[in-house]
Structures are given as structure tokens and as C-alpha cells.
């Protein structure tokens, strides 16, 4: 029904969750770049950026979409010098409100 989502667990059982608001965040997929290998040590994906052992002194975020800007802002608040690089003419990704981009 409305405000209800059914989750299928790993064991195959189902659980119904009722709540006022539902947000489904399906995750991100990294766009490969020719000549750049993601090793999750020096060059990390958005998932790898969540698992760094220490705050990097400097960080370049390739892709200033929603996820890139969010991760960049977190590392900036933790003390890293962050530079975001974006192919599009604006930050925030496709579908962003251009009045705020």
C-alpha cells in the first residue's frame, strides 16, 4: 500500500516496512576513464572514498555530480583541499536545478 515497501532479505524472506517517507538510493556506478586504473588506494571510486584510512591532504574529484560533490564536501569538512572536475558546464549532474547549479 501507500507508504509501504517490501524488502526481500538475503535468506529469501520478506519484510514489510511502513513509514511516512521512503527514499530508495540504489547506489552509484563508476564511469571508467581510459588510462586511469582504480586501485582503491591512490585512485579510488566513490565507495573507496568512504574507506580511506586517513584524510588526504589534497583530493581531486572527477565528476561534480551529486555524489562527487557530496563526497568532496565531506572530505573538505574533514580538512582535505578538494578540487572538483566536471565535464558538463555545471555542477550537480543531469537534471539539477540550473538556478542553483
KOLKOL-560041 format. One line per 4 residues: for each residue x, y, z of N, C-alpha, C. Coordinates in Angstrom, 2 decimals. Example, Ala and Ser with C-alpha at 12.3 -4.5 7.8 and 13.67 -1.06 7.14 Angstrom:
2
13.19,-5.69,7.80,12.30,-4.50,7.80,13.20,-3.30,7.80; 12.85,-2.25,7.08,13.67,-1.06,7.14,12.90,0.03,7.87
! end
This chain:
101
0.81,-1.19,0.00,0.00,0.00,0.00,0.85,1.25,0.00; 0.22,2.38,0.13,0.98,3.64,0.20,1.86,3.67,1.45; 3.02,4.29,1.31,3.98,4.42,2.41,4.45,3.07,2.93; 4.51,2.08,2.03,4.94,0.74,2.41,5.90,0.20,1.36
6.95,-0.43,1.80,7.89,-1.07,0.90,8.16,-2.49,1.42; 8.24,-3.44,0.48,8.55,-4.82,0.85,9.99,-5.10,0.46; 10.77,-5.58,1.43,12.18,-5.86,1.23,12.37,-7.37,1.23; 13.07,-7.88,0.21,13.43,-9.30,0.18,14.83,-9.44,0.76
14.94,-10.19,1.83,16.22,-10.35,2.51,17.07,-11.42,1.81; 18.35,-11.50,2.20,19.27,-12.46,1.60,18.79,-13.89,1.75; 18.10,-14.19,2.84,17.63,-15.56,3.07,16.33,-15.86,2.32; 15.82,-14.89,1.54,14.60,-15.08,0.77,13.33,-14.65,1.47
13.42,-14.39,2.76,12.23,-13.94,3.49,11.93,-12.49,3.15; 10.71,-12.07,3.38,10.29,-10.71,3.07,9.91,-9.97,4.35; 10.14,-8.67,4.33,9.75,-7.81,5.45,9.06,-6.58,4.88; 7.89,-6.25,5.41,7.17,-5.05,5.00,7.50,-3.94,5.99
7.85,-2.78,5.41,8.20,-1.63,6.24,7.22,-0.51,5.92; 6.58,0.01,6.95,5.65,1.13,6.80,6.31,2.36,7.39; 6.29,3.45,6.65,6.92,4.68,7.11,6.30,5.88,6.41; 6.49,7.05,6.96,5.95,8.27,6.35,6.64,8.58,5.03
7.97,8.46,5.00,8.76,8.77,3.80,9.63,7.59,3.43; 9.80,7.36,2.13,10.64,6.28,1.62,11.63,6.88,0.63; 12.91,6.60,0.83,13.95,7.01,-0.10,14.66,5.76,-0.58; 14.68,5.55,-1.89,15.39,4.41,-2.45,16.65,4.93,-3.11
17.80,4.60,-2.54,19.09,5.02,-3.07,19.79,3.76,-3.58; 19.83,3.60,-4.88,20.34,2.36,-5.46,21.85,2.34,-5.64; 22.52,3.41,-5.29,23.97,3.43,-5.38,24.47,4.03,-6.68; 25.77,4.03,-6.83,26.37,4.65,-8.00,27.21,3.64,-8.75
27.44,3.93,-10.01,28.31,3.11,-10.83,29.41,4.02,-11.36; 30.64,3.61,-11.18,31.78,4.42,-11.58,31.93,4.40,-13.10; 32.12,5.57,-13.69,32.38,5.67,-15.12,33.87,5.46,-15.37; 34.22,4.47,-16.18,35.65,4.24,-16.43,36.25,5.31,-17.33
37.51,5.64,-17.09,38.25,6.57,-17.93,39.45,5.84,-18.51; 39.65,5.92,-19.83,40.82,5.25,-20.43,42.12,5.76,-19.81; 42.97,4.83,-19.44,44.27,5.20,-18.88,44.28,5.45,-17.39; 43.11,5.41,-16.75,43.05,5.62,-15.29,42.53,4.34,-14.66
43.40,3.70,-13.87,43.01,2.45,-13.20,42.64,2.74,-11.75; 41.47,2.29,-11.36,41.02,2.46,-9.97,41.62,1.33,-9.15; 42.55,1.67,-8.25,43.20,0.67,-7.42,42.68,0.68,-5.98; 41.76,1.60,-5.68,41.17,1.78,-4.35,42.20,2.11,-3.28
43.38,2.60,-3.71,44.41,3.07,-2.78,44.76,4.51,-3.09; 45.31,4.73,-4.30,45.66,6.08,-4.74,44.53,6.68,-5.56; 43.95,5.88,-6.43,42.80,6.27,-7.23,41.62,5.44,-6.74; 40.63,6.11,-6.15,39.53,5.39,-5.52,38.19,5.71,-6.18
37.26,4.79,-6.07,35.89,5.01,-6.52,35.14,5.75,-5.41; 33.89,6.07,-5.67,33.09,6.72,-4.63,32.95,5.81,-3.41; 32.89,4.51,-3.63,32.83,3.57,-2.50,34.16,3.56,-1.76; 35.27,3.52,-2.50,36.59,3.54,-1.88,36.86,4.82,-1.11
36.28,5.92,-1.55,36.47,7.20,-0.87,35.86,7.18,0.54; 34.92,6.28,0.76,34.32,6.15,2.08,35.17,5.31,3.02; 36.20,4.65,2.48,37.01,3.73,3.28,38.46,4.15,3.42; 38.81,5.38,3.07,40.19,5.84,3.19,40.62,5.81,4.66
41.87,5.40,4.91,42.39,5.28,6.28,42.61,6.62,6.96; 42.93,7.65,6.15,43.17,8.96,6.73,42.68,10.03,5.77; 42.55,11.24,6.26,42.11,12.36,5.44,43.24,12.75,4.51; 43.01,12.70,3.18,44.08,13.09,2.26,44.34,14.59,2.34
45.61,14.99,2.17,45.94,16.41,2.17,45.25,17.11,1.01; 45.28,16.49,-0.17,44.63,17.03,-1.37,43.83,15.91,-2.03; 42.70,16.29,-2.63,41.83,15.31,-3.26,41.23,15.92,-4.52; 41.33,15.21,-5.64,40.67,15.64,-6.87,39.48,14.72,-7.09
38.31,15.29,-7.24,37.09,14.54,-7.51,36.78,14.69,-8.99; 36.81,13.58,-9.72,36.45,13.60,-11.14,34.97,13.30,-11.23; 34.20,14.30,-11.61,32.75,14.16,-11.68,32.09,14.95,-10.58; 31.62,16.15,-10.90,30.99,17.01,-9.90,29.47,16.87,-9.95
29.01,15.61,-10.07,27.59,15.32,-9.95,27.22,15.28,-8.48; 26.04,14.80,-8.20,25.55,14.79,-6.82,26.48,14.02,-5.89; 26.89,12.83,-6.29,27.74,12.00,-5.42,29.13,12.61,-5.27; 29.72,13.08,-6.37,31.05,13.68,-6.30,31.09,14.92,-5.42
30.09,15.78,-5.57,30.04,17.00,-4.75,29.81,16.65,-3.27; 28.96,15.68,-3.01,28.71,15.26,-1.62,29.98,14.71,-0.98; 30.66,13.80,-1.68,31.89,13.24,-1.12,32.96,14.31,-0.96; 33.08,15.19,-1.95,34.04,16.28,-1.86,33.77,17.18,-0.67
32.51,17.46,-0.41,32.16,18.34,0.72,32.48,17.67,2.06; 32.30,16.37,2.14,32.64,15.65,3.37,34.14,15.72,3.63; 34.96,15.41,2.61,36.41,15.45,2.79,36.91,16.86,3.05; 36.28,17.86,2.45,36.64,19.27,2.71,36.39,19.60,4.18
35.24,19.20,4.70,34.93,19.46,6.11,35.90,18.74,7.05; 36.47,17.63,6.57,37.44,16.90,7.38,38.85,17.44,7.24; 39.04,18.43,6.35,40.34,19.10,6.26,41.10,18.92,4.97; 40.57,18.19,4.02,41.25,17.98,2.74,41.05,19.19,1.83
42.05,19.49,1.00,41.91,20.51,-0.03,41.31,19.80,-1.24; 40.07,20.14,-1.60,39.32,19.40,-2.62,39.16,20.24,-3.89; 39.42,19.61,-5.03,39.17,20.19,-6.34,38.23,19.26,-7.09; 37.10,19.79,-7.58,36.15,19.00,-8.37,36.32,19.35,-9.84
36.35,18.33,-10.69,36.48,18.49,-12.13,35.22,17.91,-12.76; 34.58,18.68,-13.67,33.32,18.24,-14.27,33.33,18.47,-15.77; 32.87,17.48,-16.54,32.77,17.56,-17.99,31.65,18.50,-18.42; 30.52,18.45,-17.73,29.39,19.31,-18.07,29.71,20.77,-17.74
28.92,21.67,-18.21,29.13,23.09,-17.96,28.65,23.56,-16.61; 28.20,22.63,-15.75,27.70,22.99,-14.42,27.91,21.82,-13.47; 27.83,22.09,-12.19,27.94,21.03,-11.18,26.56,20.48,-10.85; 26.54,19.32,-10.24,25.28,18.73,-9.78,24.75,17.63,-10.66
25.25,17.49,-11.88,24.81,16.41,-12.75,23.58,16.75,-13.56; 23.12,15.76,-14.32,21.92,15.92,-15.16,20.69,16.13,-14.28; 19.79,16.97,-14.73,18.52,17.16,-14.03,18.58,18.11,-12.86; 19.73,18.71,-12.60,19.86,19.63,-11.47,19.17,20.95,-11.80
18.63,21.60,-10.81,18.00,22.91,-10.98,19.08,23.92,-11.38; 19.01,24.42,-12.60,20.06,25.29,-13.12,20.14,26.63,-12.40; 19.11,27.01,-11.65,19.19,28.25,-10.90,20.14,28.12,-9.70; 20.40,26.90,-9.28,21.31,26.73,-8.14,22.63,26.09,-8.52
22.74,25.61,-9.78,23.98,24.91,-10.20,25.14,25.89,-10.36
! end
